[in-house]
């Protein structure tokens, strides 16, 4: 992340903040319904309330053209799109910006279209060369922070949004938040909203029985235990770790003593080694505890709660939780249980109906139709991609899941393994190219992307994906062969140089290169993690 790029992004955030402060009417907010969108809405709504601004907020699944057309009959003069809109810039300008209306888009998805109207202001990290490590809620936080230094307390919501958007990841063995997210995390720590520590990175550390935390663990994946309650219980029994404490209460990960925690960590690593899991020891990482959420401590779990709210058309509950409305916290358990049951039911359907999975040399396609709700198809495909539901030889092939929508089209959600992304593969590019051939809309990120296409175009879309993947794999194989030849030639030259006493310099350069790569892989940057105070003042 270059400081100059962030300086330019912050400068644009300040211009947007000035526009919002000077606007005298009610602001119309339209936000995505997932955790990142809910956090974005909470950030901007809270910032507006502090300025004494009125607003009307809606959560939606997708920013279709008819949604934008419907907004054109709204009396509002300022529209703010959160965690969406970058793929619909042309439609927003053509359809909405009439009669003195203005629009602000705060997003982090791939940009499609060009801005030709002065009445549209678009803030997206892609425009500044910052393509990763900031979510939609992070973009919203930059604007809120520019509106007032007091809004630094909202940084915790940007972190929860980033976690909900799967932006916690690894560089080498280090697992956590990086880049611009790291700066926002420092703001959250300094504000007393989040505490960062290191531990086993399992879901539900503080509120779920330890066997349930193991059962629900997808990343890290634990063969024979992830997705299996009985497998998790048996695993703990073998380790000699009881399910309940002396008082009869369920043990949680956070309540295990040091000896039990060591046993558990060692046992998980052994299971992962036994099943040849990649980097079996990478089960530790940063864990983020929230300090103001009325008993809900784990930020990862809170992000899941927000996702469950949005996917059940209960975005207002997620919003209330973000803003610490105590009346809504008792609703969490029932809401989350319904969400889990829906996902569990969908996963069981996939397991029982392999005939609905189309397997090719390049990818797997889950043709769910009406059997899996469109609202959770992304969750289902994420779990499947990381689980043992796919054979080993297919583990790193992209998985595309199709679900019929209420509108009569098809929602597609796709995932691919981290190894492929690290090798330069981008699902976003694949889906965006395929959508051009069949119509519809598509976008997302390198490892997770999605689209909406006409129902009748399903087969054509799959054929297009296959052609694109075939070309990518062919090009990769050709490049690998060329690199192997070049490597062999270089190795021969290296041997000749060493035999003649001329190899020391190249060995030193190679050692320095490996050292530099180690520094990069560990994410060590001397100016990282000091907070946005460097850019926005105290």
C-alpha positions in Angstrom: 0.0 0.0 0.0 1.6 3.3 -1.1 1.2 6.3 1.1 0.6 8.5 -2.0 -2.3 6.4 -3.1 -3.9 6.5 0.3 -3.3 10.3 0.5 -5.3 10.7 -2.8 -8.1 8.5 -1.5 -8.3 10.4 1.8 -8.4 13.7 -0.1 -11.4 12.4 -2.1 -13.0 11.2 1.1 -12.7 14.7 2.5 -14.4 16.2 -0.5 -17.3 13.7 0.0 -17.4 14.6 3.7 -17.7 18.3 2.8 -20.5 17.5 0.4 -22.5 15.6 3.0 -22.0 18.2 5.7 -23.2 21.0 3.3 -26.3 19.0 2.2 -29.5 20.3 3.9 -32.1 17.6 3.1 -32.6 13.9 4.1 -30.0 11.5 2.7 -31.3 8.3 1.0 -29.0 5.4 1.8 -29.0 2.1 -0.1 -26.7 -0.6 1.2 -25.9 -4.3 0.5 -27.6 -6.7 2.9 -24.5 -8.7 4.1 -22.2 -8.0 7.1 -20.0 -5.6 5.1 -23.0 -3.6 3.9 -24.7 -3.5 7.3 -21.5 -2.2 8.9 -21.2 0.3 6.1 -24.7 1.5 6.8 -24.1 1.7 10.5 -21.0 3.8 10.0 -22.6 6.3 7.6 -25.8 6.5 9.6 -24.0 7.1 12.8 -21.9 9.8 11.2 -25.0 11.5 9.7 -26.8 11.4 13.1 -23.8 13.2 14.7 -24.1 15.9 12.1 -27.9 16.2 12.8 -28.7 14.8 9.3 -31.9 12.9 8.6 -31.7 9.7 6.4 -33.8 6.9 5.0 -32.0 3.5 4.8 -32.7 0.4 2.8 -30.9 -2.9 2.6 -31.0 -4.8 -0.7 -29.7 -8.0 -2.2 -28.6 -6.7 -5.5 -28.6 -3.3 -7.3 -30.6 -4.2 -10.3 -31.6 -1.7 -13.0 -35.2 -1.8 -11.9 -34.1 -0.9 -8.3 -32.3 2.2 -9.6 -35.3 3.1 -11.8 -37.5 2.8 -8.7 -35.3 5.2 -6.8 -35.9 7.8 -9.5 -39.4 8.4 -8.1 -37.9 9.1 -4.7 -38.1 12.8 -3.5 -34.5 12.6 -2.1 -31.8 14.7 -3.7 -28.8 12.9 -2.4 -28.3 9.1 -2.7 -25.5 7.2 -1.0 -24.8 3.6 -2.3 -22.8 1.5 0.1 -20.9 -1.7 -0.7 -22.5 -1.6 -4.1 -22.8 0.6 -7.1 -19.4 0.5 -8.8 -20.7 -2.0 -11.3 -23.7 0.1 -12.1 -22.1 3.6 -12.7 -23.6 4.0 -16.2 -27.2 3.1 -15.0 -27.0 5.4 -12.0 -26.0 8.3 -14.2 -28.4 7.6 -16.9 -31.5 6.8 -14.8 -31.1 8.5 -11.4 -29.3 11.8 -11.8 -32.1 14.0 -13.0 -34.0 16.9 -11.4 -31.0 18.1 -9.4 -30.2 14.7 -7.8 -26.7 13.8 -6.8 -25.3 10.4 -5.8 -22.3 9.1 -3.9 -21.0 5.5 -4.4 -18.8 4.1 -1.6 -17.7 0.7 -2.8 -14.7 -1.7 -3.1 -15.8 -4.0 -6.0 -14.5 -3.9 -9.5 -15.4 -0.8 -11.4 -17.5 -1.0 -14.5 -18.4 2.1 -16.6 -17.1 5.6 -16.6 -18.2 8.7 -14.7 -19.3 11.5 -17.1 -21.5 13.4 -14.7 -20.4 15.9 -12.0 -23.4 14.8 -9.9 -21.9 11.4 -9.2 -18.9 11.0 -6.8 -17.4 7.6 -6.7 -14.9 6.4 -4.0 -13.4 3.0 -4.6 -9.9 1.8 -3.7 -9.5 0.3 -7.2 -9.3 3.8 -8.6 -6.2 4.5 -6.5 -4.4 1.2 -7.1 -5.4 -0.2 -3.7 -7.1 -3.5 -4.7 -7.1 -5.5 -1.5 -7.3 -5.1 2.2 -10.2 -2.7 2.4 -13.9 -3.5 2.4 -17.0 -1.5 1.6 -17.3 -0.6 5.3 -13.6 0.5 5.3 -14.4 2.9 2.4 -17.4 4.2 4.4 -15.2 4.6 7.4 -12.7 6.8 5.5 -15.6 9.2 4.7 -17.0 9.1 8.3 -13.5 9.7 9.7 -13.1 12.7 7.3 -16.4 14.1 8.6 -15.2 14.2 12.2 -12.3 12.8 14.3 -14.9 11.6 16.8 -15.9 9.0 14.3 -12.7 7.1 15.0 -14.8 5.0 17.3 -16.6 3.6 14.2 -13.4 1.9 13.1 -14.4 -1.3 14.9 -17.4 -1.6 12.5 -15.0 -1.3 9.5 -13.0 -4.2 11.0 -16.2 -6.3 11.5 -17.2 -5.6 7.9 -13.8 -6.6 6.6 -14.0 -9.9 8.6 -17.4 -10.5 7.2 -16.1 -9.9 3.7 -13.4 -12.6 4.3 -10.5 -10.1 4.2 -8.8 -11.8 7.1 -6.2 -14.0 5.5 -2.6 -15.1 5.6 0.7 -13.9 4.4 3.0 -16.8 5.0 2.3 -18.3 8.4 0.9 -15.0 9.7 -2.9 -14.9 9.7 -4.7 -11.6 10.3 -5.6 -8.2 8.7 -3.2 -6.3 6.5 -2.7 -3.1 4.6 -5.4 -0.4 5.1 -7.4 -2.8 7.3 -4.4 -2.9 9.6 -4.5 0.9 10.0 -8.2 0.8 10.8 -7.6 -1.9 13.3 -5.1 0.3 15.1 -7.8 3.0 15.2 -10.1 0.5 16.8 -7.5 -0.5 19.3 -6.8 3.1 20.2 -10.5 3.8 20.6 -10.8 0.9 23.1 -13.3 -0.9 20.9 -11.3 -4.0 19.9 -8.5 -6.0 21.6 -6.1 -8.0 19.4 -4.4 -11.2 20.6 -3.1 -14.4 19.1 -4.8 -17.8 19.4 -6.5 -20.7 17.7 -8.5 -19.2 14.9 -11.7 -21.1 15.4 -15.2 -19.7 15.1 -17.2 -19.2 18.3 -14.3 -19.0 20.8 -16.2 -17.3 23.6 -19.9 -18.3 23.2 -20.0 -21.8 21.6 -19.2 -25.2 23.2 -15.7 -26.2 22.1 -17.1 -29.3 20.2 -19.4 -26.9 18.2 -16.5 -24.6 17.5 -14.6 -27.5 16.0 -17.6 -28.7 14.1 -18.2 -25.2 12.5 -14.5 -24.7 11.6 -14.1 -24.3 7.9 -10.8 -22.4 7.8 -8.7 -24.1 9.2 -10.4 -27.2 7.9 -10.0 -30.3 10.2 -10.7 -33.5 8.3 -13.3 -35.8 9.9 -14.1 -33.1 12.4 -15.2 -30.0 10.5 -18.9 -30.4 9.7 -19.3 -33.4 12.1 -20.6 -32.9 15.7 -20.0 -36.6 16.5 -16.5 -36.4 15.0 -15.7 -33.3 17.1 -17.0 -35.0 20.3 -15.0 -38.1 19.7 -11.8 -36.1 18.9 -12.1 -34.2 22.2 -12.6 -37.5 24.1 -9.5 -39.0 22.5 -7.5 -36.0 23.6 -8.9 -36.3 27.2 -10.6 -32.9 27.0 -14.0 -32.9 28.8 -17.0 -31.2 27.2 -18.2 -29.6 30.4 -16.5 -28.0 33.4 -16.9 -28.8 37.1 -20.1 -26.7 37.3 -21.7 -28.6 34.4 -21.4 -25.7 31.9 -20.2 -26.3 28.4 -16.5 -25.5 27.9 -15.6 -22.9 25.3 -12.3 -22.4 23.6 -11.7 -19.3 25.8 -12.3 -21.3 29.0 -9.8 -24.1 28.3 -6.7 -24.1 30.5 -3.2 -24.0 29.1 -2.7 -27.7 29.1 -6.0 -28.4 27.4 -5.3 -25.7 24.7 -1.9 -27.3 24.0 -3.5 -30.7 23.6 -6.1 -29.3 21.3 -3.7 -27.5 19.1 -1.4 -30.5 18.8 -4.3 -32.7 18.0 -5.6 -30.5 15.3 -2.2 -30.2 13.6 -1.8 -34.0 13.7 -5.2 -34.5 12.1 -4.3 -32.1 9.4 -0.9 -33.8 8.8 -2.6 -37.2 8.6 -4.9 -36.0 5.8 -2.1 -34.1 3.9 -3.7 -30.7 4.5 -1.6 -27.8 3.1 0.4 -26.0 5.8 -1.2 -28.1 8.6 0.4 -26.0 11.4 -1.2 -22.7 10.2 -4.0 -22.9 12.7 -3.1 -19.8 14.8 -3.6 -16.2 14.0 -4.9 -12.9 15.3 -8.2 -13.0 17.1 -10.3 -9.9 17.6 -12.3 -9.3 20.8 -15.0 -6.6 20.8 -15.2 -4.7 24.0 -18.6 -3.1 23.8 -21.1 -5.6 22.4 -23.0 -6.8 25.5 -21.5 -10.3 25.8 -20.8 -10.8 22.1 -17.0 -10.8 22.1 -15.6 -12.5 19.1 -15.6 -10.2 16.0 -15.6 -13.1 13.7 -18.8 -14.5 15.3 -20.4 -11.0 15.3 -19.8 -10.8 11.5 -21.5 -14.1 11.1 -24.5 -12.8 13.1 -24.7 -9.8 10.8 -24.6 -12.0 7.7 -27.4 -14.1 9.2 -29.5 -11.0 9.8 -29.1 -9.6 6.3 -29.6 -13.0 4.6 -32.9 -13.3 6.4 -34.1 -9.8 5.5 -33.5 -8.7 9.0 -30.9 -6.1 8.2 -32.5 -3.7 10.7 -31.6 -6.1 13.5 -28.0 -6.2 12.3 -28.0 -2.4 12.2 -29.3 -2.2 15.8 -26.6 -4.7 17.0 -23.9 -2.6 15.4 -25.3 0.5 17.2 -25.5 -1.4 20.5 -29.3 -1.3 20.9 -29.7 -3.6 23.9 -33.3 -4.6 22.9 -32.1 -6.6 20.0 -29.3 -8.7 21.5 -31.7 -11.3 23.0 -32.8 -12.1 19.4 -29.4 -13.2 18.3 -29.5 -16.9 19.2 -32.8 -17.7 17.5 -31.8 -15.7 14.4 -28.4 -17.5 14.2 -29.9 -20.9 14.7 -32.4 -20.4 11.8 -29.5 -19.3 9.6 -27.4 -22.4 10.5 -30.2 -24.7 9.9 -30.8 -23.3 6.5 -27.2 -23.7 5.6 -27.1 -27.2 7.1 -30.1 -28.2 5.1 -28.6 -27.0 1.9 -25.3 -28.8 2.5 -27.1 -32.0 3.2 -29.0 -31.6 -0.1 -25.7 -31.2 -2.0 -24.3 -34.4 -0.3 -27.4 -36.4 -1.2 -27.8 -35.2 -4.8 -24.4 -35.6 -6.5 -26.3 -35.8 -9.8 -26.8 -32.0 -9.6 -23.0 -31.5 -9.6 -21.4 -31.1 -13.0 -17.7 -32.0 -12.9 -15.3 -31.0 -15.7 -11.6 -31.0 -16.1 -11.5 -27.4 -15.1 -14.2 -26.7 -12.6 -17.2 -28.0 -10.6 -20.7 -26.6 -11.1 -23.5 -27.1 -8.5 -26.8 -26.6 -10.2 -29.0 -26.1 -7.2 -32.0 -24.4 -8.9 -34.7 -23.8 -6.3 -33.2 -26.3 -3.8 -30.8 -23.7 -2.2 -32.0 -20.2 -1.4 -30.3 -17.5 -3.4 -29.5 -15.6 -0.1 -27.2 -18.4 1.2 -25.8 -19.9 -1.9 -22.5 -17.9 -1.3 -22.2 -19.4 2.2 -22.9 -22.9 0.9 -20.3 -22.7 -1.9 -17.7 -21.3 0.5 -18.1 -24.2 2.9 -18.1 -26.8 0.1 -14.9 -25.3 -1.5 -13.0 -25.7 1.8 -14.5 -29.0 2.9 -13.9 -32.7 2.0 -17.1 -32.7 -0.1 -14.9 -32.4 -3.2 -12.3 -35.2 -4.1 -8.7 -34.3 -3.4 -7.9 -34.0 -7.1 -10.6 -31.3 -7.4 -9.7 -29.3 -4.3 -8.2 -26.3 -6.1 -10.6 -26.2 -9.1 -13.1 -23.3 -9.0 -16.5 -24.1 -7.7 -19.5 -22.4 -9.3 -22.9 -22.7 -7.6 -26.2 -21.7 -9.3 -29.4 -20.8 -7.5 -32.7 -19.5 -9.0 -33.8 -16.1 -7.7 -37.2 -14.6 -6.9 -36.9 -12.4 -10.0 -36.6 -15.5 -12.3 -32.9 -15.2 -13.2 -30.0 -17.2 -11.7 -27.6 -16.1 -9.0 -24.1 -17.6 -9.3 -21.6 -17.6 -6.5 -18.0 -18.9 -7.1 -15.0 -19.7 -5.0 -11.5 -20.9 -5.6 -8.6 -22.0 -3.3 -6.1 -19.5 -1.9 -3.3 -21.3 -3.7 -4.8 -20.5 -7.1 -5.3 -16.8 -6.1 -1.7 -16.6 -4.9 -0.7 -18.0 -8.4 -2.4 -15.1 -10.1 -5.8 -16.6 -10.8 -8.8 -14.3 -10.6 -12.4 -15.5 -10.4 -13.6 -11.9 -10.8 -11.9 -11.7 -14.2 -13.2 -15.1 -15.3 -16.8 -14.3 -14.4 -16.7 -10.7 -15.8 -15.6 -12.1 -19.1 -18.1 -14.9 -19.2 -21.0 -12.6 -18.3 -20.2 -10.5 -21.5 -21.2 -13.5 -23.6 -24.6 -14.2 -22.0 -25.8 -10.9 -20.5 -26.3 -10.1 -16.9 -24.0 -8.6 -14.2 -20.9 -10.0 -12.5 -17.9 -9.1 -10.4 -16.3 -9.6 -7.0 -12.8 -10.5 -6.0 -10.0 -12.9 -7.1 -11.0 -15.7 -4.8 -14.7 -15.0 -4.4 -17.0 -13.7 -7.2 -20.6 -13.8 -8.4 -23.0 -13.0 -11.1 -26.7 -12.8 -12.0 -27.6 -14.1 -15.5 -30.8 -15.0 -17.4 -32.1 -18.5 -16.5 -32.0 -19.6 -20.1 -28.3 -18.7 -20.3 -27.1 -21.2 -17.7 -25.6 -23.7 -20.2 -24.1 -21.0 -22.3 -22.5 -19.4 -19.2 -20.9 -22.8 -18.3 -19.6 -23.3 -21.8 -18.0 -19.8 -21.7 -16.4 -20.5 -18.3 -15.0 -23.7 -19.6 -13.5 -22.0 -22.7 -11.9 -19.3 -20.5 -10.5 -21.8 -17.9 -9.1 -24.0 -20.7 -7.2 -21.1 -22.2 -5.9 -20.1 -18.7 -4.7 -23.6 -18.0 -3.2 -24.0 -21.5 -1.3 -20.7 -21.1 -0.2 -21.7 -17.6 1.2 -25.0 -18.8 3.1 -23.3 -21.6 4.6 -20.8 -19.2 5.5 -23.5 -16.7 7.3 -25.4 -19.4 9.2 -22.3 -20.5 10.1 -21.5 -16.9 11.4 -25.1 -16.4 13.6 -24.7 -19.4 14.9 -21.4 -18.2 15.5 -22.7 -14.7 17.5 -25.6 -16.1 19.6 -23.3 -18.2 20.2 -21.0 -15.3 21.1 -23.9 -13.0 23.6 -25.2 -15.5 25.2 -21.7 -15.8 25.2 -21.6 -12.0 27.1 -24.9 -11.7 29.6 -23.7 -14.4 30.1 -20.5 -12.5 30.7 -22.2 -9.2 33.1 -24.6 -10.8 35.1 -21.7 -12.1 34.9 -19.8 -8.9 32.4 -17.2 -10.3 29.2 -18.3 -8.5 29.6 -16.5 -5.1 28.0 -13.3 -6.3 24.9 -15.0 -7.7 24.6 -17.1 -4.6 24.7 -13.9 -2.5 22.0 -12.3 -4.7 19.8 -15.4 -4.4 20.2 -15.3 -0.6 19.3 -11.6 -0.5 16.3 -12.3 -2.8 15.1 -15.1 -0.4 15.5 -12.8 2.6 13.5 -10.1 0.9 10.8 -12.6 0.0 10.7 -13.7 3.7 10.2 -10.1 4.8 7.4 -9.6 2.3 5.7 -12.9 3.2 5.5 -12.1 6.8 3.9 -8.7 6.1 6.6 -6.8 7.9 6.2 -3.1 7.0 7.8 -0.5 9.3 5.0 2.0 8.8 2.1 -0.5 8.9 -0.4 -0.5 11.8 0.0 3.0 13.1 -3.5 4.1 12.4 -5.1 6.6 10.1 -4.1 9.5 12.3 -1.1 9.9 10.0 -3.4 10.8 7.2 -6.5 12.3 8.8 -5.0 14.0 11.9 -5.9 13.4 15.5 
